[in-house]
């Protein structure tokens, strides 16, 4: 039987021309690297529901999913952290209430386009930088 692909969702929150990035606390191999906050989709949950739940759990704020950004990006080969094929699905979200706080991360940063590539991003998040960067430009045309 073929293993079902694990879907991991990430949230892209843009405010005042800056995007929110989160610094991983663990596992140890990933500690200190940066990601778009999110997590695994639970059984019976849609990716849109997962991005809302994960953002609330990890950052203590409420978001509304707007639309998926780009195509799914494959994770590195299955290993200790996940034993089946996995993809990262990025969602543009709107911050509804609360101020994001680093509950499960080392720190958070709001990055402008110039600072986006200065961080050590996780490999699965890197393909999305080309999609996110134009959204940070002054006067960028974005879907609601």
N, C-alpha and C positions, 0 to 999 in steps of 0.2 A: 504494500500500500504506500502511495506517495505521501510524503510529509506535507502538511499544509504550511504555507508560508506565514511566518510570524510578521504581523504588521506593527510597526512602531510609528507613532505619530509625533510630530514636532510642531510647535506653535511659533508663528512669526507675528509678533506684536510690533507695530510701528507707531511711534508717537513723536511728533515734532521732528520728523526726518531722521529718527534714530530707531534701531531695532534692538530688541532685548536678547541678550546672550547670557547663558548660564554656565558656570564653571563646575564641572563634575567633582563630587567629593569621593566617589567610588564607582566601581571597584578600583583597587589600587593601581591596576594597569592603566586606567583611564583618568585617574585623579589629576586634577589641574588642567585638563583639556576642556575645550569649550564646545557647546552644543546649543541648538535651539531647544528650549525646554519641552518635555513631553514624556512619553513612555509607551509601554506595550498596550495593545488593544486586548481587552479581556474577552473571553468567550461570551457570545450573545450581545456584544456591544459593537456599535458602529464606530468607524474611525472618528467621526465628528463627535460622538458622545465621549470617546476616550480622550480627545484633546481637551474637552471641557473638564472632565474629571481629573486628569493628570495635572492640568494647570492649577486647579483648585487645591489639590493635595500637595503639590510641590511648591507652589508660589503663593497660596492663600488669596487668590484673586479670581474673579469670574470673567470668562471670555465667551464670545459668541463666534463660532466658526463661520467664515465667510465663503472661502473656496480653497480648493487644493492648489498648491503652487508647483508647477512642473510635474514630472513623472516620478514614480517611485524610484528610490536609489537603493541598490543592494548594499547590505552590510557585508563586512568581511566574512570569510568562511565561518560556518558554525564552529563554536568552540565551547569553552566552559560556561560562558554567560548565556548562550542560546545554542540549542542543539539541533535546530532546524533552520532551513533557509529563512532569511529575514530581510525586510525592506523598510526604509524610512520613507514615510509619506508626510510631506510638509503641508501645513494648513496656515493660510492667512487668517488671523483672528482679530476680533475687535475687543479691546479691554472694556468691560462693562462696569465693574465695580471693584474696589480694593486697589491697593498698591502692591505690585509683586514684591515678595520678599524671599530671600534665600533660606527656605526651610530645610531643603535636602541638598543644597548646592553649597560650594565654598563661597561663591559670590555671584553677583549679577552685574551686568554692565549694559548701558544703553549706548550703542555704537552708531556713529554716523558713517557715511560711505567711505570716508578716508581711513577710518579705524577698523573697518570690517575685516580686512585681511591681515591685520597685525596680530591676531590671536592664533593660538594653536588649536584649530578646530578638529573635531573627531572626523575620521575619514568619510563616514556616511553623510555628514553635514556639508562637506566641502563642495560637492556639485551644486548645491543650492545657493552658494554665494553669488554666482553669476545671475541668478534670478532675483535675489533679494537686493543686490546693490543698486540697480536702477530705481527701485522703489524708494530709495533714500534720497534721491536727488531732489533739489528744490523744484517745485512745480511738477513732480512726477505724476503721470496719469495713472491712477490706480482704480481698480474695480472696487465697488463698495464692499 
